[in-house]
């Protein structure tokens, strides 16, 4: 192999190493952003479920009150 070809292969190898490192950093960043997004979505969902539980509790109390009133009217 001549000197020019050897040098070109070496430069190509260095460029591939830089590209590999860049892609790995990008993937690591993407993974971190995905984890953060999932955690934020999880917190938001928990807040929505808690609100839904409160709404269901309020409805259940209302139904219980109406049921008691209907029972007292039937007697």
Secondary structure, DSSP 8 states (H G I E B T S, - for coil): --HHHHHHHHHHHHHHHHHHHHHHHHHHHHHHHHHHHHHHHHHHHHHHHHHHHHHHHHHHHHHHHHHHHHHHHH-
